[in-house]
Amino acid sequence: LIGFKNRVSVMSQWVWNYVFSGKISWVFLLPKGGGMSIDFGGHTIQIVTPKSPLGDAIVGRHTGDLALVDTGKETREYEIVSVH
């Protein structure tokens, strides 16, 4: 499947750039391999799956959206700043 107009489907492999607590982070959405990270272009990119809390929250989101993740203690807001 492919992304359409900055929207991403479950099986697309895209890099998400988000802001949480003032820090910009990178996430690579894959069907498997969650919990790993890779270094690429001077950035550490976290790999998440759609079954993870963050992966589930970003599926279907696009640039400018907020992704909400409930940790049990708090709800964290992640601002999607770009999708590549």
N, CA, C and O atoms as a Maestro MAE file, in Angstrom:
{
 s_m_m2io_version
 :::
 2.0.0
}

f_m_ct {
 s_m_title
 :::
 protein
 m_atom[336] {
  # First column is atom index #
  i_m_mmod_type
  r_m_x_coord
  r_m_y_coord
  r_m_z_coord
  i_m_residue_number
  s_m_chain_name
  s_m_pdb_residue_name
  s_m_pdb_atom_name
  i_m_atomic_number
  :::
  1 25 0.838 -1.182 0.000 1 A "LEU " " N  " 7
  2 3 0.000 0.000 0.000 1 A "LEU " " CA " 6
  3 2 0.875 1.234 0.000 1 A "LEU " " C  " 6
  4 15 2.051 1.160 0.355 1 A "LEU " " O  " 8
  5 25 0.322 2.360 -0.390 2 A "ILE " " N  " 7
  6 3 1.114 3.583 -0.459 2 A "ILE " " CA " 6
  7 2 0.426 4.710 0.298 2 A "ILE " " C  " 6
  8 15 -0.760 4.633 0.615 2 A "ILE " " O  " 8
  9 25 1.191 5.754 0.579 3 A "GLY " " N  " 7
  10 3 0.631 6.924 1.241 3 A "GLY " " CA " 6
  11 2 -0.021 7.844 0.212 3 A "GLY " " C  " 6
  12 15 0.445 7.928 -0.925 3 A "GLY " " O  " 8
  13 25 -1.072 8.518 0.591 4 A "PHE " " N  " 7
  14 3 -1.761 9.457 -0.287 4 A "PHE " " CA " 6
  15 2 -1.840 10.811 0.402 4 A "PHE " " C  " 6
  16 15 -2.368 10.922 1.509 4 A "PHE " " O  " 8
  17 25 -1.310 11.849 -0.260 5 A "LYS " " N  " 7
  18 3 -1.394 13.216 0.248 5 A "LYS " " CA " 6
  19 2 -0.981 13.295 1.716 5 A "LYS " " C  " 6
  20 15 -1.731 13.811 2.545 5 A "LYS " " O  " 8
  21 25 0.206 12.787 2.040 6 A "ASN " " N  " 7
  22 3 0.772 12.815 3.384 6 A "ASN " " CA " 6
  23 2 0.002 11.962 4.388 6 A "ASN " " C  " 6
  24 15 0.196 12.123 5.592 6 A "ASN " " O  " 8
  25 25 -0.854 11.071 3.933 7 A "ARG " " N  " 7
  26 3 -1.527 10.124 4.823 7 A "ARG " " CA " 6
  27 2 -0.861 8.773 4.615 7 A "ARG " " C  " 6
  28 15 -0.384 8.480 3.519 7 A "ARG " " O  " 8
  29 25 -0.824 7.958 5.642 8 A "VAL " " N  " 7
  30 3 -0.093 6.702 5.562 8 A "VAL " " CA " 6
  31 2 -1.005 5.551 5.945 8 A "VAL " " C  " 6
  32 15 -1.713 5.620 6.950 8 A "VAL " " O  " 8
  33 25 -0.988 4.502 5.152 9 A "SER " " N  " 7
  34 3 -1.753 3.301 5.449 9 A "SER " " CA " 6
  35 2 -0.907 2.369 6.316 9 A "SER " " C  " 6
  36 15 0.291 2.596 6.485 9 A "SER " " O  " 8
  37 25 -1.518 1.335 6.860 10 A "VAL " " N  " 7
  38 3 -0.875 0.470 7.841 10 A "VAL " " CA " 6
  39 2 0.403 -0.167 7.321 10 A "VAL " " C  " 6
  40 15 1.376 -0.250 8.070 10 A "VAL " " O  " 8
  41 25 0.447 -0.612 6.096 11 A "MET " " N  " 7
  42 3 1.606 -1.352 5.607 11 A "MET " " CA " 6
  43 2 2.627 -0.469 4.892 11 A "MET " " C  " 6
  44 15 3.646 -0.974 4.419 11 A "MET " " O  " 8
  45 25 2.380 0.816 4.805 12 A "SER " " N  " 7
  46 3 3.354 1.710 4.188 12 A "SER " " CA " 6
  47 2 4.595 1.799 5.055 12 A "SER " " C  " 6
  48 15 4.525 1.668 6.276 12 A "SER " " O  " 8
  49 25 5.703 2.017 4.429 13 A "GLN " " N  " 7
  50 3 6.953 2.168 5.151 13 A "GLN " " CA " 6
  51 2 7.411 3.614 4.985 13 A "GLN " " C  " 6
  52 15 8.016 3.974 3.975 13 A "GLN " " O  " 8
  53 25 7.117 4.424 5.975 14 A "TRP " " N  " 7
  54 3 7.403 5.842 5.913 14 A "TRP " " CA " 6
  55 2 8.134 6.259 7.173 14 A "TRP " " C  " 6
  56 15 8.014 5.620 8.218 14 A "TRP " " O  " 8
  57 25 8.878 7.320 7.064 15 A "VAL " " N  " 7
  58 3 9.536 7.913 8.221 15 A "VAL " " CA " 6
  59 2 8.690 9.087 8.698 15 A "VAL " " C  " 6
  60 15 8.328 9.969 7.920 15 A "VAL " " O  " 8
  61 25 8.385 9.079 9.981 16 A "TRP " " N  " 7
  62 3 7.599 10.142 10.609 16 A "TRP " " CA " 6
  63 2 8.529 10.990 11.446 16 A "TRP " " C  " 6
  64 15 9.428 10.468 12.106 16 A "TRP " " O  " 8
  65 25 8.325 12.263 11.424 17 A "ASN " " N  " 7
  66 3 9.084 13.205 12.216 17 A "ASN " " CA " 6
  67 2 8.075 13.848 13.161 17 A "ASN " " C  " 6
  68 15 7.091 14.431 12.707 17 A "ASN " " O  " 8
  69 25 8.309 13.748 14.479 18 A "TYR " " N  " 7
  70 3 7.344 14.292 15.421 18 A "TYR " " CA " 6
  71 2 8.047 15.049 16.536 18 A "TYR " " C  " 6
  72 15 9.247 14.887 16.758 18 A "TYR " " O  " 8
  73 25 7.276 15.883 17.237 19 A "VAL " " N  " 7
  74 3 7.783 16.637 18.373 19 A "VAL " " CA " 6
  75 2 7.082 16.145 19.628 19 A "VAL " " C  " 6
  76 15 5.855 16.057 19.670 19 A "VAL " " O  " 8
  77 25 7.869 15.825 20.654 20 A "PHE " " N  " 7
  78 3 7.338 15.454 21.969 20 A "PHE " " CA " 6
  79 2 8.229 16.108 23.006 20 A "PHE " " C  " 6
  80 15 9.447 15.933 22.974 20 A "PHE " " O  " 8
  81 25 7.648 16.848 23.914 21 A "SER " " N  " 7
  82 3 8.384 17.569 24.967 21 A "SER " " CA " 6
  83 2 9.480 18.460 24.376 21 A "SER " " C  " 6
  84 15 10.571 18.565 24.936 21 A "SER " " O  " 8
  85 25 9.182 19.097 23.250 22 A "GLY " " N  " 7
  86 3 10.117 20.028 22.643 22 A "GLY " " CA " 6
  87 2 11.253 19.386 21.866 22 A "GLY " " C  " 6
  88 15 12.111 20.100 21.347 22 A "GLY " " O  " 8
  89 25 11.287 18.066 21.769 23 A "LYS " " N  " 7
  90 3 12.359 17.361 21.066 23 A "LYS " " CA " 6
  91 2 11.804 16.739 19.786 23 A "LYS " " C  " 6
  92 15 10.749 16.105 19.799 23 A "LYS " " O  " 8
  93 25 12.529 16.929 18.680 24 A "ILE " " N  " 7
  94 3 12.133 16.313 17.412 24 A "ILE " " CA " 6
  95 2 12.714 14.903 17.355 24 A "ILE " " C  " 6
  96 15 13.910 14.706 17.572 24 A "ILE " " O  " 8
  97 25 11.858 13.929 17.062 25 A "SER " " N  " 7
  98 3 12.280 12.533 16.960 25 A "SER " " CA " 6
  99 2 11.807 11.959 15.630 25 A "SER " " C  " 6
  100 15 10.945 12.527 14.960 25 A "SER " " O  " 8
  101 25 12.391 10.821 15.266 26 A "TRP " " N  " 7
  102 3 12.086 10.161 13.993 26 A "TRP " " CA " 6
  103 2 11.591 8.745 14.260 26 A "TRP " " C  " 6
  104 15 12.133 8.046 15.116 26 A "TRP " " O  " 8
  105 25 10.563 8.322 13.527 27 A "VAL " " N  " 7
  106 3 9.987 6.990 13.660 27 A "VAL " " CA " 6
  107 2 9.829 6.386 12.267 27 A "VAL " " C  " 6
  108 15 9.386 7.059 11.336 27 A "VAL " " O  " 8
  109 25 10.192 5.121 12.134 28 A "PHE " " N  " 7
  110 3 10.014 4.359 10.898 28 A "PHE " " CA " 6
  111 2 8.966 3.301 11.178 28 A "PHE " " C  " 6
  112 15 9.175 2.444 12.036 28 A "PHE " " O  " 8
  113 25 7.847 3.339 10.478 29 A "LEU " " N  " 7
  114 3 6.738 2.416 10.689 29 A "LEU " " CA " 6
  115 2 6.907 1.189 9.800 29 A "LEU " " C  " 6
  116 15 6.892 1.297 8.574 29 A "LEU " " O  " 8
  117 25 7.068 0.020 10.425 30 A "LEU " " N  " 7
  118 3 7.239 -1.245 9.712 30 A "LEU " " CA " 6
  119 2 6.297 -2.292 10.287 30 A "LEU " " C  " 6
  120 15 5.875 -2.169 11.437 30 A "LEU " " O  " 8
  121 25 5.955 -3.321 9.511 31 A "PRO " " N  " 7
  122 3 5.069 -4.363 10.036 31 A "PRO " " CA " 6
  123 2 5.737 -5.225 11.114 31 A "PRO " " C  " 6
  124 15 5.044 -5.824 11.935 31 A "PRO " " O  " 8
  125 25 7.073 -5.294 11.123 32 A "LYS " " N  " 7
  126 3 7.812 -6.077 12.125 32 A "LYS " " CA " 6
  127 2 9.093 -5.339 12.482 32 A "LYS " " C  " 6
  128 15 9.518 -4.439 11.757 32 A "LYS " " O  " 8
  129 25 9.715 -5.720 13.607 33 A "GLY " " N  " 7
  130 3 11.004 -5.151 13.982 33 A "GLY " " CA " 6
  131 2 10.917 -4.018 14.984 33 A "GLY " " C  " 6
  132 15 11.904 -3.320 15.217 33 A "GLY " " O  " 8
  133 25 9.738 -3.822 15.587 34 A "GLY " " N  " 7
  134 3 9.573 -2.754 16.562 34 A "GLY " " CA " 6
  135 2 10.530 -2.899 17.739 34 A "GLY " " C  " 6
  136 15 10.912 -4.006 18.119 34 A "GLY " " O  " 8
  137 25 10.902 -1.770 18.299 35 A "GLY " " N  " 7
  138 3 11.809 -1.754 19.438 35 A "GLY " " CA " 6
  139 2 13.261 -1.558 19.040 35 A "GLY " " C  " 6
  140 15 14.106 -1.300 19.897 35 A "GLY " " O  " 8
  141 25 13.559 -1.674 17.775 36 A "MET " " N  " 7
  142 3 14.918 -1.463 17.293 36 A "MET " " CA " 6
  143 2 15.061 -0.001 16.873 36 A "MET " " C  " 6
  144 15 14.069 0.712 16.720 36 A "MET " " O  " 8
  145 25 16.297 0.432 16.691 37 A "SER " " N  " 7
  146 3 16.542 1.757 16.140 37 A "SER " " CA " 6
  147 2 17.720 1.673 15.178 37 A "SER " " C  " 6
  148 15 18.564 0.782 15.274 37 A "SER " " O  " 8
  149 25 17.756 2.620 14.252 38 A "ILE " " N  " 7
  150 3 18.835 2.680 13.269 38 A "ILE " " CA " 6
  151 2 19.368 4.109 13.224 38 A "ILE " " C  " 6
  152 15 18.649 5.062 13.522 38 A "ILE " " O  " 8
  153 25 20.616 4.242 12.854 39 A "ASP " " N  " 7
  154 3 21.206 5.556 12.626 39 A "ASP " " CA " 6
  155 2 21.253 5.785 11.127 39 A "ASP " " C  " 6
  156 15 21.756 4.949 10.376 39 A "ASP " " O  " 8
  157 25 20.724 6.926 10.696 40 A "PHE " " N  " 7
  158 3 20.686 7.235 9.273 40 A "PHE " " CA " 6
  159 2 20.769 8.747 9.100 40 A "PHE " " C  " 6
  160 15 19.977 9.493 9.676 40 A "PHE " " O  " 8
  161 25 21.715 9.182 8.318 41 A "GLY " " N  " 7
  162 3 21.832 10.602 8.008 41 A "GLY " " CA " 6
  163 2 21.988 11.490 9.231 41 A "GLY " " C  " 6
  164 15 21.516 12.627 9.239 41 A "GLY " " O  " 8
  165 25 22.646 10.980 10.261 42 A "GLY " " N  " 7
  166 3 22.848 11.765 11.472 42 A "GLY " " CA " 6
  167 2 21.674 11.752 12.429 42 A "GLY " " C  " 6
  168 15 21.677 12.476 13.425 42 A "GLY " " O  " 8
  169 25 20.668 10.935 12.139 43 A "HIS " " N  " 7
  170 3 19.489 10.835 12.992 43 A "HIS " " CA " 6
  171 2 19.344 9.412 13.522 43 A "HIS " " C  " 6
  172 15 19.643 8.449 12.816 43 A "HIS " " O  " 8
  173 25 18.892 9.282 14.750 44 A "THR " " N  " 7
  174 3 18.501 7.978 15.267 44 A "THR " " CA " 6
  175 2 17.016 7.822 14.994 44 A "THR " " C  " 6
  176 15 16.208 8.648 15.418 44 A "THR " " O  " 8
  177 25 16.659 6.754 14.282 45 A "ILE " " N  " 7
  178 3 15.273 6.524 13.887 45 A "ILE " " CA " 6
  179 2 14.762 5.293 14.623 45 A "ILE " " C  " 6
  180 15 15.321 4.204 14.498 45 A "ILE " " O  " 8
  181 25 13.699 5.478 15.387 46 A "GLN " " N  " 7
  182 3 13.078 4.392 16.142 46 A "GLN " " CA " 6
  183 2 12.134 3.623 15.220 46 A "GLN " " C  " 6
  184 15 11.347 4.226 14.491 46 A "GLN " " O  " 8
  185 25 12.213 2.300 15.254 47 A "ILE " " N  " 7
  186 3 11.306 1.467 14.468 47 A "ILE " " CA " 6
  187 2 10.120 1.086 15.350 47 A "ILE " " C  " 6
  188 15 10.296 0.583 16.460 47 A "ILE " " O  " 8
  189 25 8.914 1.329 14.848 48 A "VAL " " N  " 7
  190 3 7.682 0.953 15.547 48 A "VAL " " CA " 6
  191 2 6.790 0.165 14.599 48 A "VAL " " C  " 6
  192 15 6.905 0.281 13.379 48 A "VAL " " O  " 8
  193 25 5.912 -0.626 15.167 49 A "THR " " N  " 7
  194 3 4.928 -1.367 14.381 49 A "THR " " CA " 6
  195 2 3.549 -0.755 14.628 49 A "THR " " C  " 6
  196 15 3.359 -0.039 15.611 49 A "THR " " O  " 8
  197 25 2.586 -1.031 13.744 50 A "PRO " " N  " 7
  198 3 1.232 -0.516 13.953 50 A "PRO " " CA " 6
  199 2 0.577 -1.076 15.226 50 A "PRO " " C  " 6
  200 15 -0.408 -0.520 15.709 50 A "PRO " " O  " 8
  201 25 1.118 -2.165 15.764 51 A "LYS " " N  " 7
  202 3 0.559 -2.748 16.984 51 A "LYS " " CA " 6
  203 2 1.085 -2.083 18.255 51 A "LYS " " C  " 6
  204 15 0.536 -2.293 19.337 51 A "LYS " " O  " 8
  205 25 2.147 -1.280 18.131 52 A "SER " " N  " 7
  206 3 2.689 -0.570 19.293 52 A "SER " " CA " 6
  207 2 1.803 0.640 19.598 52 A "SER " " C  " 6
  208 15 1.090 1.115 18.714 52 A "SER " " O  " 8
  209 25 1.835 1.142 20.825 53 A "PRO " " N  " 7
  210 3 1.006 2.315 21.143 53 A "PRO " " CA " 6
  211 2 1.302 3.521 20.250 53 A "PRO " " C  " 6
  212 15 0.374 4.169 19.765 53 A "PRO " " O  " 8
  213 25 2.581 3.830 20.028 54 A "LEU " " N  " 7
  214 3 2.913 4.975 19.176 54 A "LEU " " CA " 6
  215 2 2.571 4.685 17.721 54 A "LEU " " C  " 6
  216 15 2.019 5.544 17.033 54 A "LEU " " O  " 8
  217 25 2.893 3.486 17.243 55 A "GLY " " N  " 7
  218 3 2.561 3.117 15.872 55 A "GLY " " CA " 6
  219 2 1.078 3.197 15.604 55 A "GLY " " C  " 6
  220 15 0.652 3.714 14.571 55 A "GLY " " O  " 8
  221 25 0.282 2.684 16.539 56 A "ASP " " N  " 7
  222 3 -1.174 2.732 16.408 56 A "ASP " " CA " 6
  223 2 -1.664 4.179 16.363 56 A "ASP " " C  " 6
  224 15 -2.592 4.508 15.625 56 A "ASP " " O  " 8
  225 25 -1.032 5.029 17.156 57 A "ALA " " N  " 7
  226 3 -1.466 6.430 17.227 57 A "ALA " " CA " 6
  227 2 -1.137 7.217 15.962 57 A "ALA " " C  " 6
  228 15 -1.854 8.161 15.632 57 A "ALA " " O  " 8
  229 25 -0.066 6.855 15.240 58 A "ILE " " N  " 7
  230 3 0.319 7.640 14.062 58 A "ILE " " CA " 6
  231 2 -0.263 7.129 12.756 58 A "ILE " " C  " 6
  232 15 -0.281 7.858 11.764 58 A "ILE " " O  " 8
  233 25 -0.740 5.884 12.735 59 A "VAL " " N  " 7
  234 3 -1.340 5.355 11.503 59 A "VAL " " CA " 6
  235 2 -2.548 6.229 11.124 59 A "VAL " " C  " 6
  236 15 -3.442 6.465 11.937 59 A "VAL " " O  " 8
  237 25 -2.548 6.693 9.887 60 A "GLY " " N  " 7
  238 3 -3.643 7.530 9.391 60 A "GLY " " CA " 6
  239 2 -3.468 9.004 9.674 60 A "GLY " " C  " 6
  240 15 -4.275 9.816 9.222 60 A "GLY " " O  " 8
  241 25 -2.420 9.376 10.420 61 A "ARG " " N  " 7
  242 3 -2.175 10.787 10.724 61 A "ARG " " CA " 6
  243 2 -1.334 11.415 9.620 61 A "ARG " " C  " 6
  244 15 -0.628 10.725 8.884 61 A "ARG " " O  " 8
  245 25 -1.425 12.712 9.523 62 A "HIS " " N  " 7
  246 3 -0.627 13.417 8.524 62 A "HIS " " CA " 6
  247 2 -0.007 14.657 9.151 62 A "HIS " " C  " 6
  248 15 -0.268 14.973 10.311 62 A "HIS " " O  " 8
  249 25 0.803 15.347 8.388 63 A "THR " " N  " 7
  250 3 1.513 16.524 8.862 63 A "THR " " CA " 6
  251 2 0.554 17.503 9.534 63 A "THR " " C  " 6
  252 15 -0.476 17.873 8.971 63 A "THR " " O  " 8
  253 25 0.914 17.915 10.751 64 A "GLY " " N  " 7
  254 3 0.092 18.864 11.509 64 A "GLY " " CA " 6
  255 2 -0.842 18.214 12.506 64 A "GLY " " C  " 6
  256 15 -1.373 18.895 13.382 64 A "GLY " " O  " 8
  257 25 -1.058 16.904 12.394 65 A "ASP " " N  " 7
  258 3 -1.937 16.200 13.334 65 A "ASP " " CA " 6
  259 2 -1.253 15.968 14.672 65 A "ASP " " C  " 6
  260 15 -0.027 16.012 14.777 65 A "ASP " " O  " 8
  261 25 -2.064 15.722 15.691 66 A "LEU " " N  " 7
  262 3 -1.576 15.265 16.983 66 A "LEU " " CA " 6
  263 2 -1.889 13.785 17.109 66 A "LEU " " C  " 6
  264 15 -2.994 13.346 16.791 66 A "LEU " " O  " 8
  265 25 -0.912 13.016 17.574 67 A "ALA " " N  " 7
  266 3 -1.117 11.603 17.881 67 A "ALA " " CA " 6
  267 2 -1.124 11.491 19.394 67 A "ALA " " C  " 6
  268 15 -0.205 11.975 20.055 67 A "ALA " " O  " 8
  269 25 -2.148 10.860 19.951 68 A "LEU " " N  " 7
  270 3 -2.283 10.722 21.397 68 A "LEU " " CA " 6
  271 2 -1.965 9.296 21.812 68 A "LEU " " C  " 6
  272 15 -2.470 8.341 21.221 68 A "LEU " " O  " 8
  273 25 -1.115 9.155 22.843 69 A "VAL " " N  " 7
  274 3 -0.736 7.841 23.357 69 A "VAL " " CA " 6
  275 2 -1.015 7.817 24.852 69 A "VAL " " C  " 6
  276 15 -0.462 8.619 25.605 69 A "VAL " " O  " 8
  277 25 -1.875 6.892 25.282 70 A "ASP " " N  " 7
  278 3 -2.184 6.724 26.697 70 A "ASP " " CA " 6
  279 2 -1.184 5.755 27.309 70 A "ASP " " C  " 6
  280 15 -1.117 4.596 26.899 70 A "ASP " " O  " 8
  281 25 -0.402 6.215 28.286 71 A "THR " " N  " 7
  282 3 0.617 5.378 28.923 71 A "THR " " CA " 6
  283 2 0.098 4.687 30.173 71 A "THR " " C  " 6
  284 15 0.817 3.896 30.785 71 A "THR " " O  " 8
  285 25 -1.129 4.969 30.558 72 A "GLY " " N  " 7
  286 3 -1.666 4.438 31.801 72 A "GLY " " CA " 6
  287 2 -1.559 5.458 32.926 72 A "GLY " " C  " 6
  288 15 -2.423 5.521 33.800 72 A "GLY " " O  " 8
  289 25 -0.499 6.251 32.900 73 A "LYS " " N  " 7
  290 3 -0.301 7.310 33.883 73 A "LYS " " CA " 6
  291 2 -0.649 8.679 33.318 73 A "LYS " " C  " 6
  292 15 -1.056 9.585 34.045 73 A "LYS " " O  " 8
  293 25 -0.481 8.811 32.014 74 A "GLU " " N  " 7
  294 3 -0.733 10.089 31.356 74 A "GLU " " CA " 6
  295 2 -1.047 9.850 29.887 74 A "GLU " " C  " 6
  296 15 -0.798 8.768 29.356 74 A "GLU " " O  " 8
  297 25 -1.594 10.866 29.240 75 A "THR " " N  " 7
  298 3 -1.784 10.842 27.795 75 A "THR " " CA " 6
  299 2 -0.736 11.766 27.196 75 A "THR " " C  " 6
  300 15 -0.682 12.955 27.509 75 A "THR " " O  " 8
  301 25 0.098 11.197 26.327 76 A "ARG " " N  " 7
  302 3 1.160 11.969 25.686 76 A "ARG " " CA " 6
  303 2 0.701 12.444 24.318 76 A "ARG " " C  " 6
  304 15 0.060 11.703 23.573 76 A "ARG " " O  " 8
  305 25 1.036 13.685 23.998 77 A "GLU " " N  " 7
  306 3 0.708 14.264 22.695 77 A "GLU " " CA " 6
  307 2 1.965 14.342 21.842 77 A "GLU " " C  " 6
  308 15 2.988 14.876 22.272 77 A "GLU " " O  " 8
  309 25 1.880 13.809 20.638 78 A "TYR " " N  " 7
  310 3 2.975 13.859 19.674 78 A "TYR " " CA " 6
  311 2 2.476 14.650 18.476 78 A "TYR " " C  " 6
  312 15 1.488 14.267 17.848 78 A "TYR " " O  " 8
  313 25 3.143 15.740 18.156 79 A "GLU " " N  " 7
  314 3 2.782 16.541 16.989 79 A "GLU " " CA " 6
  315 2 3.541 16.016 15.780 79 A "GLU " " C  " 6
  316 15 4.771 15.979 15.785 79 A "GLU " " O  " 8
  317 25 2.807 15.607 14.737 80 A "ILE " " N  " 7
  318 3 3.432 15.119 13.511 80 A "ILE " " CA " 6
  319 2 3.889 16.344 12.715 80 A "ILE " " C  " 6
  320 15 3.065 17.135 12.257 80 A "ILE " " O  " 8
  321 25 5.212 16.495 12.555 81 A "VAL " " N  " 7
  322 3 5.718 17.658 11.839 81 A "VAL " " CA " 6
  323 2 6.045 17.371 10.390 81 A "VAL " " C  " 6
  324 15 6.117 18.296 9.580 81 A "VAL " " O  " 8
  325 25 6.246 16.095 10.040 82 A "SER " " N  " 7
  326 3 6.435 15.739 8.638 82 A "SER " " CA " 6
  327 2 6.315 14.244 8.464 82 A "SER " " C  " 6
  328 15 6.503 13.469 9.401 82 A "SER " " O  " 8
  329 25 5.998 13.856 7.241 83 A "VAL " " N  " 7
  330 3 5.933 12.450 6.851 83 A "VAL " " CA " 6
  331 2 6.740 12.336 5.571 83 A "VAL " " C  " 6
  332 15 6.487 13.064 4.612 83 A "VAL " " O  " 8
  333 25 7.709 11.427 5.546 84 A "HIS " " N  " 7
  334 3 8.594 11.268 4.382 84 A "HIS " " CA " 6
  335 2 8.398 9.915 3.750 84 A "HIS " " C  " 6
  336 15 9.054 9.596 2.758 84 A "HIS " " O  " 8
  :::
 }
 m_bond[335] {
  # First column is bond index #
  i_m_from
  i_m_to
  i_m_order
  :::
  1 1 2 1
  2 2 3 1
  3 3 4 2
  4 3 5 1
  5 5 6 1
  6 6 7 1
  7 7 8 2
  8 7 9 1
  9 9 10 1
  10 10 11 1
  11 11 12 2
  12 11 13 1
  13 13 14 1
  14 14 15 1
  15 15 16 2
  16 15 17 1
  17 17 18 1
  18 18 19 1
  19 19 20 2
  20 19 21 1
  21 21 22 1
  22 22 23 1
  23 23 24 2
  24 23 25 1
  25 25 26 1
  26 26 27 1
  27 27 28 2
  28 27 29 1
  29 29 30 1
  30 30 31 1
  31 31 32 2
  32 31 33 1
  33 33 34 1
  34 34 35 1
  35 35 36 2
  36 35 37 1
  37 37 38 1
  38 38 39 1
  39 39 40 2
  40 39 41 1
  41 41 42 1
  42 42 43 1
  43 43 44 2
  44 43 45 1
  45 45 46 1
  46 46 47 1
  47 47 48 2
  48 47 49 1
  49 49 50 1
  50 50 51 1
  51 51 52 2
  52 51 53 1
  53 53 54 1
  54 54 55 1
  55 55 56 2
  56 55 57 1
  57 57 58 1
  58 58 59 1
  59 59 60 2
  60 59 61 1
  61 61 62 1
  62 62 63 1
  63 63 64 2
  64 63 65 1
  65 65 66 1
  66 66 67 1
  67 67 68 2
  68 67 69 1
  69 69 70 1
  70 70 71 1
  71 71 72 2
  72 71 73 1
  73 73 74 1
  74 74 75 1
  75 75 76 2
  76 75 77 1
  77 77 78 1
  78 78 79 1
  79 79 80 2
  80 79 81 1
  81 81 82 1
  82 82 83 1
  83 83 84 2
  84 83 85 1
  85 85 86 1
  86 86 87 1
  87 87 88 2
  88 87 89 1
  89 89 90 1
  90 90 91 1
  91 91 92 2
  92 91 93 1
  93 93 94 1
  94 94 95 1
  95 95 96 2
  96 95 97 1
  97 97 98 1
  98 98 99 1
  99 99 100 2
  100 99 101 1
  101 101 102 1
  102 102 103 1
  103 103 104 2
  104 103 105 1
  105 105 106 1
  106 106 107 1
  107 107 108 2
  108 107 109 1
  109 109 110 1
  110 110 111 1
  111 111 112 2
  112 111 113 1
  113 113 114 1
  114 114 115 1
  115 115 116 2
  116 115 117 1
  117 117 118 1
  118 118 119 1
  119 119 120 2
  120 119 121 1
  121 121 122 1
  122 122 123 1
  123 123 124 2
  124 123 125 1
  125 125 126 1
  126 126 127 1
  127 127 128 2
  128 127 129 1
  129 129 130 1
  130 130 131 1
  131 131 132 2
  132 131 133 1
  133 133 134 1
  134 134 135 1
  135 135 136 2
  136 135 137 1
  137 137 138 1
  138 138 139 1
  139 139 140 2
  140 139 141 1
  141 141 142 1
  142 142 143 1
  143 143 144 2
  144 143 145 1
  145 145 146 1
  146 146 147 1
  147 147 148 2
  148 147 149 1
  149 149 150 1
  150 150 151 1
  151 151 152 2
  152 151 153 1
  153 153 154 1
  154 154 155 1
  155 155 156 2
  156 155 157 1
  157 157 158 1
  158 158 159 1
  159 159 160 2
  160 159 161 1
  161 161 162 1
  162 162 163 1
  163 163 164 2
  164 163 165 1
  165 165 166 1
  166 166 167 1
  167 167 168 2
  168 167 169 1
  169 169 170 1
  170 170 171 1
  171 171 172 2
  172 171 173 1
  173 173 174 1
  174 174 175 1
  175 175 176 2
  176 175 177 1
  177 177 178 1
  178 178 179 1
  179 179 180 2
  180 179 181 1
  181 181 182 1
  182 182 183 1
  183 183 184 2
  184 183 185 1
  185 185 186 1
  186 186 187 1
  187 187 188 2
  188 187 189 1
  189 189 190 1
  190 190 191 1
  191 191 192 2
  192 191 193 1
  193 193 194 1
  194 194 195 1
  195 195 196 2
  196 195 197 1
  197 197 198 1
  198 198 199 1
  199 199 200 2
  200 199 201 1
  201 201 202 1
  202 202 203 1
  203 203 204 2
  204 203 205 1
  205 205 206 1
  206 206 207 1
  207 207 208 2
  208 207 209 1
  209 209 210 1
  210 210 211 1
  211 211 212 2
  212 211 213 1
  213 213 214 1
  214 214 215 1
  215 215 216 2
  216 215 217 1
  217 217 218 1
  218 218 219 1
  219 219 220 2
  220 219 221 1
  221 221 222 1
  222 222 223 1
  223 223 224 2
  224 223 225 1
  225 225 226 1
  226 226 227 1
  227 227 228 2
  228 227 229 1
  229 229 230 1
  230 230 231 1
  231 231 232 2
  232 231 233 1
  233 233 234 1
  234 234 235 1
  235 235 236 2
  236 235 237 1
  237 237 238 1
  238 238 239 1
  239 239 240 2
  240 239 241 1
  241 241 242 1
  242 242 243 1
  243 243 244 2
  244 243 245 1
  245 245 246 1
  246 246 247 1
  247 247 248 2
  248 247 249 1
  249 249 250 1
  250 250 251 1
  251 251 252 2
  252 251 253 1
  253 253 254 1
  254 254 255 1
  255 255 256 2
  256 255 257 1
  257 257 258 1
  258 258 259 1
  259 259 260 2
  260 259 261 1
  261 261 262 1
  262 262 263 1
  263 263 264 2
  264 263 265 1
  265 265 266 1
  266 266 267 1
  267 267 268 2
  268 267 269 1
  269 269 270 1
  270 270 271 1
  271 271 272 2
  272 271 273 1
  273 273 274 1
  274 274 275 1
  275 275 276 2
  276 275 277 1
  277 277 278 1
  278 278 279 1
  279 279 280 2
  280 279 281 1
  281 281 282 1
  282 282 283 1
  283 283 284 2
  284 283 285 1
  285 285 286 1
  286 286 287 1
  287 287 288 2
  288 287 289 1
  289 289 290 1
  290 290 291 1
  291 291 292 2
  292 291 293 1
  293 293 294 1
  294 294 295 1
  295 295 296 2
  296 295 297 1
  297 297 298 1
  298 298 299 1
  299 299 300 2
  300 299 301 1
  301 301 302 1
  302 302 303 1
  303 303 304 2
  304 303 305 1
  305 305 306 1
  306 306 307 1
  307 307 308 2
  308 307 309 1
  309 309 310 1
  310 310 311 1
  311 311 312 2
  312 311 313 1
  313 313 314 1
  314 314 315 1
  315 315 316 2
  316 315 317 1
  317 317 318 1
  318 318 319 1
  319 319 320 2
  320 319 321 1
  321 321 322 1
  322 322 323 1
  323 323 324 2
  324 323 325 1
  325 325 326 1
  326 326 327 1
  327 327 328 2
  328 327 329 1
  329 329 330 1
  330 330 331 1
  331 331 332 2
  332 331 333 1
  333 333 334 1
  334 334 335 1
  335 335 336 2
  :::
 }
}
